[in-house]
Amino acid sequence: MAAPTIEMYTTSWCGYCERARQLLDRKGAVYTEISVEGDPARRAEMSERSGRRTVPQIFIGARHVGGADELTELEQRGELDALLAGA
């Protein structure tokens, strides 16, 4: 099964965004960053998709994971690898 598409709405200065990047990088995950910095249309898109206004907002396939804390929780529960593999 092919790995799902990963999209992460971010800003360059966000510590939580950096934490999420580091975790995904450690996993060898390929992801697309969508910068909302200074881009009201992208921020509105993020809010519409996620129901949230803060960054990062992470989508793995069709699933809205949430932010860095939720991504870390998935890792701690041992669920992130399967999600990244598309299982």
PDB file of N, CA, C and O in Angstrom:
ATOM      1  N   MET A   1       0.843  -1.189   0.000  1.00  0.00           N
ATOM      2  CA  MET A   1       0.000   0.000   0.000  1.00  0.00           C
ATOM      3  C   MET A   1       0.882   1.245   0.000  1.00  0.00           C
ATOM      4  O   MET A   1       1.883   1.303   0.715  1.00  0.00           O
ATOM      5  N   ALA A   2       0.515   2.217  -0.788  1.00  0.00           N
ATOM      6  CA  ALA A   2       1.280   3.453  -0.893  1.00  0.00           C
ATOM      7  C   ALA A   2       1.106   4.304   0.365  1.00  0.00           C
ATOM      8  O   ALA A   2       0.045   4.334   0.987  1.00  0.00           O
ATOM      9  N   ALA A   3       2.181   4.985   0.705  1.00  0.00           N
ATOM     10  CA  ALA A   3       2.118   5.894   1.855  1.00  0.00           C
ATOM     11  C   ALA A   3       1.140   7.021   1.551  1.00  0.00           C
ATOM     12  O   ALA A   3       1.067   7.482   0.412  1.00  0.00           O
ATOM     13  N   PRO A   4       0.397   7.465   2.544  1.00  0.00           N
ATOM     14  CA  PRO A   4      -0.556   8.551   2.325  1.00  0.00           C
ATOM     15  C   PRO A   4       0.147   9.897   2.148  1.00  0.00           C
ATOM     16  O   PRO A   4       1.286  10.085   2.574  1.00  0.00           O
ATOM     17  N   THR A   5      -0.548  10.807   1.522  1.00  0.00           N
ATOM     18  CA  THR A   5      -0.059  12.174   1.393  1.00  0.00           C
ATOM     19  C   THR A   5      -0.123  12.845   2.760  1.00  0.00           C
ATOM     20  O   THR A   5      -1.113  12.714   3.481  1.00  0.00           O
ATOM     21  N   ILE A   6       0.940  13.563   3.108  1.00  0.00           N
ATOM     22  CA  ILE A   6       0.983  14.280   4.382  1.00  0.00           C
ATOM     23  C   ILE A   6       1.088  15.763   4.074  1.00  0.00           C
ATOM     24  O   ILE A   6       1.983  16.201   3.350  1.00  0.00           O
ATOM     25  N   GLU A   7       0.164  16.527   4.631  1.00  0.00           N
ATOM     26  CA  GLU A   7       0.176  17.980   4.476  1.00  0.00           C
ATOM     27  C   GLU A   7       0.205  18.618   5.860  1.00  0.00           C
ATOM     28  O   GLU A   7      -0.510  18.197   6.769  1.00  0.00           O
ATOM     29  N   MET A   8       1.043  19.636   6.000  1.00  0.00           N
ATOM     30  CA  MET A   8       1.174  20.312   7.283  1.00  0.00           C
ATOM     31  C   MET A   8       1.161  21.820   7.055  1.00  0.00           C
ATOM     32  O   MET A   8       2.028  22.364   6.372  1.00  0.00           O
ATOM     33  N   TYR A   9       0.173  22.480   7.631  1.00  0.00           N
ATOM     34  CA  TYR A   9       0.096  23.940   7.599  1.00  0.00           C
ATOM     35  C   TYR A   9       1.032  24.478   8.672  1.00  0.00           C
ATOM     36  O   TYR A   9       0.959  24.062   9.828  1.00  0.00           O
ATOM     37  N   THR A  10       1.913  25.402   8.294  1.00  0.00           N
ATOM     38  CA  THR A  10       2.954  25.863   9.197  1.00  0.00           C
ATOM     39  C   THR A  10       3.241  27.357   9.043  1.00  0.00           C
ATOM     40  O   THR A  10       2.739  28.031   8.144  1.00  0.00           O
ATOM     41  N   THR A  11       4.075  27.837   9.970  1.00  0.00           N
ATOM     42  CA  THR A  11       4.779  29.110   9.830  1.00  0.00           C
ATOM     43  C   THR A  11       6.250  28.822  10.102  1.00  0.00           C
ATOM     44  O   THR A  11       6.581  27.801  10.705  1.00  0.00           O
ATOM     45  N   SER A  12       7.121  29.701   9.666  1.00  0.00           N
ATOM     46  CA  SER A  12       8.561  29.472   9.820  1.00  0.00           C
ATOM     47  C   SER A  12       9.041  29.638  11.258  1.00  0.00           C
ATOM     48  O   SER A  12      10.074  29.084  11.634  1.00  0.00           O
ATOM     49  N   TRP A  13       8.307  30.390  12.058  1.00  0.00           N
ATOM     50  CA  TRP A  13       8.782  30.735  13.403  1.00  0.00           C
ATOM     51  C   TRP A  13       8.126  29.919  14.516  1.00  0.00           C
ATOM     52  O   TRP A  13       8.398  30.161  15.692  1.00  0.00           O
ATOM     53  N   CYS A  14       7.284  28.976  14.175  1.00  0.00           N
ATOM     54  CA  CYS A  14       6.504  28.231  15.167  1.00  0.00           C
ATOM     55  C   CYS A  14       7.296  27.057  15.738  1.00  0.00           C
ATOM     56  O   CYS A  14       7.713  26.166  14.997  1.00  0.00           O
ATOM     57  N   GLY A  15       7.500  27.057  17.045  1.00  0.00           N
ATOM     58  CA  GLY A  15       8.216  25.971  17.709  1.00  0.00           C
ATOM     59  C   GLY A  15       7.494  24.635  17.609  1.00  0.00           C
ATOM     60  O   GLY A  15       8.133  23.591  17.476  1.00  0.00           O
ATOM     61  N   TYR A  16       6.174  24.659  17.671  1.00  0.00           N
ATOM     62  CA  TYR A  16       5.400  23.424  17.539  1.00  0.00           C
ATOM     63  C   TYR A  16       5.530  22.859  16.121  1.00  0.00           C
ATOM     64  O   TYR A  16       5.586  21.643  15.935  1.00  0.00           O
ATOM     65  N   CYS A  17       5.579  23.743  15.130  1.00  0.00           N
ATOM     66  CA  CYS A  17       5.781  23.307  13.745  1.00  0.00           C
ATOM     67  C   CYS A  17       7.134  22.607  13.626  1.00  0.00           C
ATOM     68  O   CYS A  17       7.244  21.563  12.983  1.00  0.00           O
ATOM     69  N   GLU A  18       8.149  23.180  14.239  1.00  0.00           N
ATOM     70  CA  GLU A  18       9.484  22.589  14.192  1.00  0.00           C
ATOM     71  C   GLU A  18       9.494  21.218  14.871  1.00  0.00           C
ATOM     72  O   GLU A  18      10.129  20.283  14.382  1.00  0.00           O
ATOM     73  N   ARG A  19       8.797  21.104  15.983  1.00  0.00           N
ATOM     74  CA  ARG A  19       8.712  19.809  16.675  1.00  0.00           C
ATOM     75  C   ARG A  19       8.049  18.753  15.786  1.00  0.00           C
ATOM     76  O   ARG A  19       8.500  17.610  15.733  1.00  0.00           O
ATOM     77  N   ALA A  20       6.989  19.136  15.096  1.00  0.00           N
ATOM     78  CA  ALA A  20       6.305  18.211  14.185  1.00  0.00           C
ATOM     79  C   ALA A  20       7.210  17.835  13.014  1.00  0.00           C
ATOM     80  O   ALA A  20       7.259  16.669  12.619  1.00  0.00           O
ATOM     81  N   ARG A  21       7.931  18.818  12.452  1.00  0.00           N
ATOM     82  CA  ARG A  21       8.870  18.546  11.362  1.00  0.00           C
ATOM     83  C   ARG A  21       9.921  17.531  11.800  1.00  0.00           C
ATOM     84  O   ARG A  21      10.222  16.579  11.079  1.00  0.00           O
ATOM     85  N   GLN A  22      10.473  17.748  12.987  1.00  0.00           N
ATOM     86  CA  GLN A  22      11.526  16.859  13.480  1.00  0.00           C
ATOM     87  C   GLN A  22      11.021  15.429  13.637  1.00  0.00           C
ATOM     88  O   GLN A  22      11.722  14.485  13.271  1.00  0.00           O
ATOM     89  N   LEU A  23       9.825  15.257  14.171  1.00  0.00           N
ATOM     90  CA  LEU A  23       9.270  13.919  14.344  1.00  0.00           C
ATOM     91  C   LEU A  23       9.029  13.256  12.983  1.00  0.00           C
ATOM     92  O   LEU A  23       9.400  12.099  12.782  1.00  0.00           O
ATOM     93  N   LEU A  24       8.420  13.976  12.067  1.00  0.00           N
ATOM     94  CA  LEU A  24       8.177  13.408  10.737  1.00  0.00           C
ATOM     95  C   LEU A  24       9.483  13.111  10.017  1.00  0.00           C
ATOM     96  O   LEU A  24       9.591  12.098   9.325  1.00  0.00           O
ATOM     97  N   ASP A  25      10.480  13.984  10.170  1.00  0.00           N
ATOM     98  CA  ASP A  25      11.792  13.746   9.556  1.00  0.00           C
ATOM     99  C   ASP A  25      12.448  12.492  10.133  1.00  0.00           C
ATOM    100  O   ASP A  25      13.035  11.703   9.393  1.00  0.00           O
ATOM    101  N   ARG A  26      12.351  12.306  11.445  1.00  0.00           N
ATOM    102  CA  ARG A  26      12.917  11.101  12.076  1.00  0.00           C
ATOM    103  C   ARG A  26      12.259   9.842  11.533  1.00  0.00           C
ATOM    104  O   ARG A  26      12.895   8.793  11.434  1.00  0.00           O
ATOM    105  N   LYS A  27      10.991   9.948  11.183  1.00  0.00           N
ATOM    106  CA  LYS A  27      10.242   8.811  10.646  1.00  0.00           C
ATOM    107  C   LYS A  27      10.517   8.600   9.153  1.00  0.00           C
ATOM    108  O   LYS A  27      10.087   7.601   8.575  1.00  0.00           O
ATOM    109  N   GLY A  28      11.231   9.538   8.533  1.00  0.00           N
ATOM    110  CA  GLY A  28      11.495   9.440   7.104  1.00  0.00           C
ATOM    111  C   GLY A  28      10.267   9.751   6.262  1.00  0.00           C
ATOM    112  O   GLY A  28      10.193   9.371   5.093  1.00  0.00           O
ATOM    113  N   ALA A  29       9.308  10.441   6.859  1.00  0.00           N
ATOM    114  CA  ALA A  29       8.060  10.769   6.165  1.00  0.00           C
ATOM    115  C   ALA A  29       8.282  11.907   5.175  1.00  0.00           C
ATOM    116  O   ALA A  29       9.013  12.857   5.452  1.00  0.00           O
ATOM    117  N   VAL A  30       7.650  11.796   4.040  1.00  0.00           N
ATOM    118  CA  VAL A  30       7.667  12.860   3.036  1.00  0.00           C
ATOM    119  C   VAL A  30       6.385  13.656   3.226  1.00  0.00           C
ATOM    120  O   VAL A  30       5.289  13.098   3.200  1.00  0.00           O
ATOM    121  N   TYR A  31       6.527  14.956   3.417  1.00  0.00           N
ATOM    122  CA  TYR A  31       5.359  15.793   3.669  1.00  0.00           C
ATOM    123  C   TYR A  31       5.474  17.104   2.916  1.00  0.00           C
ATOM    124  O   TYR A  31       6.561  17.537   2.535  1.00  0.00           O
ATOM    125  N   THR A  32       4.329  17.718   2.715  1.00  0.00           N
ATOM    126  CA  THR A  32       4.260  19.016   2.063  1.00  0.00           C
ATOM    127  C   THR A  32       3.900  20.053   3.119  1.00  0.00           C
ATOM    128  O   THR A  32       2.912  19.913   3.840  1.00  0.00           O
ATOM    129  N   GLU A  33       4.713  21.086   3.193  1.00  0.00           N
ATOM    130  CA  GLU A  33       4.402  22.194   4.099  1.00  0.00           C
ATOM    131  C   GLU A  33       3.625  23.252   3.328  1.00  0.00           C
ATOM    132  O   GLU A  33       3.989  23.630   2.214  1.00  0.00           O
ATOM    133  N   ILE A  34       2.560  23.715   3.942  1.00  0.00           N
ATOM    134  CA  ILE A  34       1.755  24.790   3.372  1.00  0.00           C
ATOM    135  C   ILE A  34       1.885  25.982   4.318  1.00  0.00           C
ATOM    136  O   ILE A  34       1.312  25.985   5.408  1.00  0.00           O
ATOM    137  N   SER A  35       2.633  26.979   3.898  1.00  0.00           N
ATOM    138  CA  SER A  35       2.868  28.135   4.758  1.00  0.00           C
ATOM    139  C   SER A  35       1.631  29.029   4.811  1.00  0.00           C
ATOM    140  O   SER A  35       1.070  29.407   3.783  1.00  0.00           O
ATOM    141  N   VAL A  36       1.226  29.354   6.024  1.00  0.00           N
ATOM    142  CA  VAL A  36       0.118  30.293   6.206  1.00  0.00           C
ATOM    143  C   VAL A  36       0.637  31.660   6.640  1.00  0.00           C
ATOM    144  O   VAL A  36      -0.142  32.566   6.938  1.00  0.00           O
ATOM    145  N   GLU A  37       1.936  31.794   6.671  1.00  0.00           N
ATOM    146  CA  GLU A  37       2.577  33.030   7.109  1.00  0.00           C
ATOM    147  C   GLU A  37       2.285  34.156   6.117  1.00  0.00           C
ATOM    148  O   GLU A  37       2.719  34.110   4.966  1.00  0.00           O
ATOM    149  N   GLY A  38       1.559  35.149   6.569  1.00  0.00           N
ATOM    150  CA  GLY A  38       1.245  36.284   5.717  1.00  0.00           C
ATOM    151  C   GLY A  38       0.318  35.936   4.557  1.00  0.00           C
ATOM    152  O   GLY A  38       0.260  36.667   3.568  1.00  0.00           O
ATOM    153  N   ASP A  39      -0.406  34.827   4.671  1.00  0.00           N
ATOM    154  CA  ASP A  39      -1.289  34.388   3.588  1.00  0.00           C
ATOM    155  C   ASP A  39      -2.681  34.099   4.149  1.00  0.00           C
ATOM    156  O   ASP A  39      -2.991  32.958   4.494  1.00  0.00           O
ATOM    157  N   PRO A  40      -3.522  35.138   4.240  1.00  0.00           N
ATOM    158  CA  PRO A  40      -4.849  34.964   4.824  1.00  0.00           C
ATOM    159  C   PRO A  40      -5.692  33.893   4.132  1.00  0.00           C
ATOM    160  O   PRO A  40      -6.481  33.215   4.788  1.00  0.00           O
ATOM    161  N   ALA A  41      -5.537  33.734   2.830  1.00  0.00           N
ATOM    162  CA  ALA A  41      -6.323  32.726   2.100  1.00  0.00           C
ATOM    163  C   ALA A  41      -5.922  31.320   2.540  1.00  0.00           C
ATOM    164  O   ALA A  41      -6.783  30.464   2.745  1.00  0.00           O
ATOM    165  N   ARG A  42      -4.627  31.082   2.684  1.00  0.00           N
ATOM    166  CA  ARG A  42      -4.152  29.765   3.138  1.00  0.00           C
ATOM    167  C   ARG A  42      -4.568  29.515   4.586  1.00  0.00           C
ATOM    168  O   ARG A  42      -4.945  28.398   4.941  1.00  0.00           O
ATOM    169  N   ARG A  43      -4.500  30.547   5.416  1.00  0.00           N
ATOM    170  CA  ARG A  43      -4.919  30.382   6.815  1.00  0.00           C
ATOM    171  C   ARG A  43      -6.416  30.064   6.882  1.00  0.00           C
ATOM    172  O   ARG A  43      -6.840  29.236   7.688  1.00  0.00           O
ATOM    173  N   ALA A  44      -7.207  30.714   6.045  1.00  0.00           N
ATOM    174  CA  ALA A  44      -8.645  30.443   6.004  1.00  0.00           C
ATOM    175  C   ALA A  44      -8.900  29.014   5.533  1.00  0.00           C
ATOM    176  O   ALA A  44      -9.776  28.326   6.056  1.00  0.00           O
ATOM    177  N   GLU A  45      -8.133  28.579   4.546  1.00  0.00           N
ATOM    178  CA  GLU A  45      -8.234  27.195   4.054  1.00  0.00           C
ATOM    179  C   GLU A  45      -7.931  26.213   5.181  1.00  0.00           C
ATOM    180  O   GLU A  45      -8.650  25.231   5.369  1.00  0.00           O
ATOM    181  N   MET A  46      -6.863  26.484   5.930  1.00  0.00           N
ATOM    182  CA  MET A  46      -6.481  25.631   7.053  1.00  0.00           C
ATOM    183  C   MET A  46      -7.599  25.569   8.094  1.00  0.00           C
ATOM    184  O   MET A  46      -7.957  24.490   8.567  1.00  0.00           O
ATOM    185  N   SER A  47      -8.140  26.717   8.442  1.00  0.00           N
ATOM    186  CA  SER A  47      -9.210  26.777   9.441  1.00  0.00           C
ATOM    187  C   SER A  47     -10.451  26.028   8.969  1.00  0.00           C
ATOM    188  O   SER A  47     -11.107  25.339   9.751  1.00  0.00           O
ATOM    189  N   GLU A  48     -10.765  26.167   7.690  1.00  0.00           N
ATOM    190  CA  GLU A  48     -11.924  25.476   7.116  1.00  0.00           C
ATOM    191  C   GLU A  48     -11.728  23.954   7.173  1.00  0.00           C
ATOM    192  O   GLU A  48     -12.642  23.215   7.538  1.00  0.00           O
ATOM    193  N   ARG A  49     -10.533  23.501   6.810  1.00  0.00           N
ATOM    194  CA  ARG A  49     -10.258  22.057   6.790  1.00  0.00           C
ATOM    195  C   ARG A  49     -10.165  21.456   8.180  1.00  0.00           C
ATOM    196  O   ARG A  49     -10.623  20.336   8.410  1.00  0.00           O
ATOM    197  N   SER A  50      -9.568  22.204   9.115  1.00  0.00           N
ATOM    198  CA  SER A  50      -9.256  21.630  10.427  1.00  0.00           C
ATOM    199  C   SER A  50     -10.220  22.039  11.531  1.00  0.00           C
ATOM    200  O   SER A  50     -10.349  21.345  12.540  1.00  0.00           O
ATOM    201  N   GLY A  51     -10.899  23.172  11.336  1.00  0.00           N
ATOM    202  CA  GLY A  51     -11.727  23.697  12.409  1.00  0.00           C
ATOM    203  C   GLY A  51     -10.899  24.384  13.486  1.00  0.00           C
ATOM    204  O   GLY A  51     -11.412  24.711  14.557  1.00  0.00           O
ATOM    205  N   ARG A  52      -9.621  24.601  13.203  1.00  0.00           N
ATOM    206  CA  ARG A  52      -8.700  25.232  14.163  1.00  0.00           C
ATOM    207  C   ARG A  52      -7.972  26.392  13.504  1.00  0.00           C
ATOM    208  O   ARG A  52      -7.898  26.499  12.280  1.00  0.00           O
ATOM    209  N   ARG A  53      -7.432  27.268  14.369  1.00  0.00           N
ATOM    210  CA  ARG A  53      -6.744  28.459  13.860  1.00  0.00           C
ATOM    211  C   ARG A  53      -5.249  28.448  14.120  1.00  0.00           C
ATOM    212  O   ARG A  53      -4.530  29.306  13.608  1.00  0.00           O
ATOM    213  N   THR A  54      -4.764  27.489  14.912  1.00  0.00           N
ATOM    214  CA  THR A  54      -3.354  27.458  15.278  1.00  0.00           C
ATOM    215  C   THR A  54      -2.562  26.526  14.372  1.00  0.00           C
ATOM    216  O   THR A  54      -3.112  25.600  13.776  1.00  0.00           O
ATOM    217  N   VAL A  55      -1.265  26.785  14.279  1.00  0.00           N
ATOM    218  CA  VAL A  55      -0.367  25.911  13.526  1.00  0.00           C
ATOM    219  C   VAL A  55       0.498  25.114  14.488  1.00  0.00           C
ATOM    220  O   VAL A  55       0.732  25.554  15.614  1.00  0.00           O
ATOM    221  N   PRO A  56       0.974  23.957  14.069  1.00  0.00           N
ATOM    222  CA  PRO A  56       0.687  23.317  12.791  1.00  0.00           C
ATOM    223  C   PRO A  56      -0.664  22.614  12.806  1.00  0.00           C
ATOM    224  O   PRO A  56      -1.199  22.286  13.865  1.00  0.00           O
ATOM    225  N   GLN A  57      -1.192  22.395  11.635  1.00  0.00           N
ATOM    226  CA  GLN A  57      -2.335  21.501  11.448  1.00  0.00           C
ATOM    227  C   GLN A  57      -1.882  20.450  10.446  1.00  0.00           C
ATOM    228  O   GLN A  57      -1.459  20.769   9.334  1.00  0.00           O
ATOM    229  N   ILE A  58      -1.978  19.196  10.860  1.00  0.00           N
ATOM    230  CA  ILE A  58      -1.389  18.095  10.108  1.00  0.00           C
ATOM    231  C   ILE A  58      -2.486  17.162   9.602  1.00  0.00           C
ATOM    232  O   ILE A  58      -3.390  16.765  10.338  1.00  0.00           O
ATOM    233  N   PHE A  59      -2.373  16.831   8.326  1.00  0.00           N
ATOM    234  CA  PHE A  59      -3.284  15.886   7.685  1.00  0.00           C
ATOM    235  C   PHE A  59      -2.451  14.731   7.144  1.00  0.00           C
ATOM    236  O   PHE A  59      -1.477  14.940   6.421  1.00  0.00           O
ATOM    237  N   ILE A  60      -2.839  13.522   7.497  1.00  0.00           N
ATOM    238  CA  ILE A  60      -2.200  12.327   6.952  1.00  0.00           C
ATOM    239  C   ILE A  60      -3.287  11.591   6.181  1.00  0.00           C
ATOM    240  O   ILE A  60      -4.223  11.043   6.763  1.00  0.00           O
ATOM    241  N   GLY A  61      -3.144  11.590   4.860  1.00  0.00           N
ATOM    242  CA  GLY A  61      -4.221  11.093   4.019  1.00  0.00           C
ATOM    243  C   GLY A  61      -5.442  11.978   4.241  1.00  0.00           C
ATOM    244  O   GLY A  61      -5.330  13.204   4.252  1.00  0.00           O
ATOM    245  N   ALA A  62      -6.586  11.372   4.414  1.00  0.00           N
ATOM    246  CA  ALA A  62      -7.822  12.129   4.641  1.00  0.00           C
ATOM    247  C   ALA A  62      -8.019  12.479   6.112  1.00  0.00           C
ATOM    248  O   ALA A  62      -8.952  13.203   6.459  1.00  0.00           O
ATOM    249  N   ARG A  63      -7.147  11.970   6.976  1.00  0.00           N
ATOM    250  CA  ARG A  63      -7.319  12.159   8.419  1.00  0.00           C
ATOM    251  C   ARG A  63      -6.659  13.439   8.921  1.00  0.00           C
ATOM    252  O   ARG A  63      -5.482  13.689   8.658  1.00  0.00           O
ATOM    253  N   HIS A  64      -7.425  14.242   9.641  1.00  0.00           N
ATOM    254  CA  HIS A  64      -6.870  15.411  10.323  1.00  0.00           C
ATOM    255  C   HIS A  64      -6.309  14.923  11.648  1.00  0.00           C
ATOM    256  O   HIS A  64      -7.057  14.521  12.539  1.00  0.00           O
ATOM    257  N   VAL A  65      -5.002  14.959  11.772  1.00  0.00           N
ATOM    258  CA  VAL A  65      -4.335  14.481  12.983  1.00  0.00           C
ATOM    259  C   VAL A  65      -4.432  15.514  14.096  1.00  0.00           C
ATOM    260  O   VAL A  65      -4.589  15.163  15.266  1.00  0.00           O
ATOM    261  N   GLY A  66      -4.337  16.786  13.731  1.00  0.00           N
ATOM    262  CA  GLY A  66      -4.299  17.861  14.717  1.00  0.00           C
ATOM    263  C   GLY A  66      -2.960  18.555  14.643  1.00  0.00           C
ATOM    264  O   GLY A  66      -2.411  18.761  13.560  1.00  0.00           O
ATOM    265  N   GLY A  67      -2.434  18.916  15.809  1.00  0.00           N
ATOM    266  CA  GLY A  67      -1.164  19.622  15.867  1.00  0.00           C
ATOM    267  C   GLY A  67      -0.019  18.751  16.318  1.00  0.00           C
ATOM    268  O   GLY A  67      -0.103  17.523  16.279  1.00  0.00           O
ATOM    269  N   ALA A  68       1.063  19.397  16.751  1.00  0.00           N
ATOM    270  CA  ALA A  68       2.265  18.682  17.170  1.00  0.00           C
ATOM    271  C   ALA A  68       2.004  17.791  18.380  1.00  0.00           C
ATOM    272  O   ALA A  68       2.536  16.683  18.455  1.00  0.00           O
ATOM    273  N   ASP A  69       1.194  18.257  19.326  1.00  0.00           N
ATOM    274  CA  ASP A  69       0.908  17.447  20.511  1.00  0.00           C
ATOM    275  C   ASP A  69       0.193  16.156  20.130  1.00  0.00           C
ATOM    276  O   ASP A  69       0.525  15.088  20.642  1.00  0.00           O
ATOM    277  N   GLU A  70      -0.783  16.249  19.239  1.00  0.00           N
ATOM    278  CA  GLU A  70      -1.524  15.061  18.811  1.00  0.00           C
ATOM    279  C   GLU A  70      -0.634  14.114  18.016  1.00  0.00           C
ATOM    280  O   GLU A  70      -0.751  12.895  18.141  1.00  0.00           O
ATOM    281  N   LEU A  71       0.260  14.678  17.193  1.00  0.00           N
ATOM    282  CA  LEU A  71       1.203  13.851  16.435  1.00  0.00           C
ATOM    283  C   LEU A  71       2.109  13.087  17.392  1.00  0.00           C
ATOM    284  O   LEU A  71       2.359  11.897  17.202  1.00  0.00           O
ATOM    285  N   THR A  72       2.600  13.774  18.424  1.00  0.00           N
ATOM    286  CA  THR A  72       3.453  13.143  19.428  1.00  0.00           C
ATOM    287  C   THR A  72       2.694  12.068  20.190  1.00  0.00           C
ATOM    288  O   THR A  72       3.253  11.013  20.486  1.00  0.00           O
ATOM    289  N   GLU A  73       1.436  12.317  20.510  1.00  0.00           N
ATOM    290  CA  GLU A  73       0.615  11.316  21.202  1.00  0.00           C
ATOM    291  C   GLU A  73       0.455  10.058  20.359  1.00  0.00           C
ATOM    292  O   GLU A  73       0.531   8.947  20.883  1.00  0.00           O
ATOM    293  N   LEU A  74       0.235  10.223  19.056  1.00  0.00           N
ATOM    294  CA  LEU A  74       0.145   9.063  18.169  1.00  0.00           C
ATOM    295  C   LEU A  74       1.432   8.248  18.222  1.00  0.00           C
ATOM    296  O   LEU A  74       1.391   7.019  18.259  1.00  0.00           O
ATOM    297  N   GLU A  75       2.560   8.924  18.224  1.00  0.00           N
ATOM    298  CA  GLU A  75       3.857   8.254  18.302  1.00  0.00           C
ATOM    299  C   GLU A  75       3.993   7.513  19.635  1.00  0.00           C
ATOM    300  O   GLU A  75       4.420   6.359  19.661  1.00  0.00           O
ATOM    301  N   GLN A  76       3.635   8.166  20.727  1.00  0.00           N
ATOM    302  CA  GLN A  76       3.760   7.549  22.052  1.00  0.00           C
ATOM    303  C   GLN A  76       2.855   6.332  22.204  1.00  0.00           C
ATOM    304  O   GLN A  76       3.201   5.390  22.918  1.00  0.00           O
ATOM    305  N   ARG A  77       1.699   6.340  21.539  1.00  0.00           N
ATOM    306  CA  ARG A  77       0.779   5.195  21.605  1.00  0.00           C
ATOM    307  C   ARG A  77       1.147   4.102  20.603  1.00  0.00           C
ATOM    308  O   ARG A  77       0.501   3.055  20.557  1.00  0.00           O
ATOM    309  N   GLY A  78       2.188   4.346  19.800  1.00  0.00           N
ATOM    310  CA  GLY A  78       2.616   3.354  18.822  1.00  0.00           C
ATOM    311  C   GLY A  78       1.728   3.280  17.595  1.00  0.00           C
ATOM    312  O   GLY A  78       1.719   2.263  16.901  1.00  0.00           O
ATOM    313  N   GLU A  79       0.977   4.342  17.313  1.00  0.00           N
ATOM    314  CA  GLU A  79       0.022   4.345  16.204  1.00  0.00           C
ATOM    315  C   GLU A  79       0.517   5.115  14.977  1.00  0.00           C
ATOM    316  O   GLU A  79      -0.065   4.995  13.899  1.00  0.00           O
ATOM    317  N   LEU A  80       1.577   5.897  15.130  1.00  0.00           N
ATOM    318  CA  LEU A  80       1.996   6.777  14.039  1.00  0.00           C
ATOM    319  C   LEU A  80       2.578   6.002  12.859  1.00  0.00           C
ATOM    320  O   LEU A  80       2.291   6.333  11.709  1.00  0.00           O
ATOM    321  N   ASP A  81       3.384   4.985  13.118  1.00  0.00           N
ATOM    322  CA  ASP A  81       4.011   4.243  12.024  1.00  0.00           C
ATOM    323  C   ASP A  81       2.967   3.631  11.094  1.00  0.00           C
ATOM    324  O   ASP A  81       3.103   3.711   9.874  1.00  0.00           O
ATOM    325  N   ALA A  82       1.936   3.027  11.656  1.00  0.00           N
ATOM    326  CA  ALA A  82       0.888   2.418  10.832  1.00  0.00           C
ATOM    327  C   ALA A  82       0.152   3.478  10.022  1.00  0.00           C
ATOM    328  O   ALA A  82      -0.181   3.259   8.857  1.00  0.00           O
ATOM    329  N   LEU A  83      -0.099   4.621  10.640  1.00  0.00           N
ATOM    330  CA  LEU A  83      -0.792   5.712   9.944  1.00  0.00           C
ATOM    331  C   LEU A  83       0.062   6.219   8.778  1.00  0.00           C
ATOM    332  O   LEU A  83      -0.452   6.467   7.687  1.00  0.00           O
ATOM    333  N   LEU A  84       1.364   6.369   9.015  1.00  0.00           N
ATOM    334  CA  LEU A  84       2.259   6.838   7.970  1.00  0.00           C
ATOM    335  C   LEU A  84       2.412   5.814   6.851  1.00  0.00           C
ATOM    336  O   LEU A  84       2.673   6.180   5.705  1.00  0.00           O
ATOM    337  N   ALA A  85       2.251   4.547   7.174  1.00  0.00           N
ATOM    338  CA  ALA A  85       2.361   3.483   6.169  1.00  0.00           C
ATOM    339  C   ALA A  85       1.077   3.296   5.374  1.00  0.00           C
ATOM    340  O   ALA A  85       1.050   2.574   4.378  1.00  0.00           O
ATOM    341  N   GLY A  86       0.015   3.954   5.824  1.00  0.00           N
ATOM    342  CA  GLY A  86      -1.248   3.850   5.122  1.00  0.00           C
ATOM    343  C   GLY A  86      -2.099   2.684   5.566  1.00  0.00           C
ATOM    344  O   GLY A  86      -3.067   2.330   4.892  1.00  0.00           O
ATOM    345  N   ALA A  87      -1.749   2.075   6.702  1.00  0.00           N
ATOM    346  CA  ALA A  87      -2.517   0.921   7.207  1.00  0.00           C
ATOM    347  C   ALA A  87      -3.829   1.350   7.819  1.00  0.00           C
ATOM    348  O   ALA A  87      -4.594   0.509   8.290  1.00  0.00           O
TER     349      ALA A  87
END
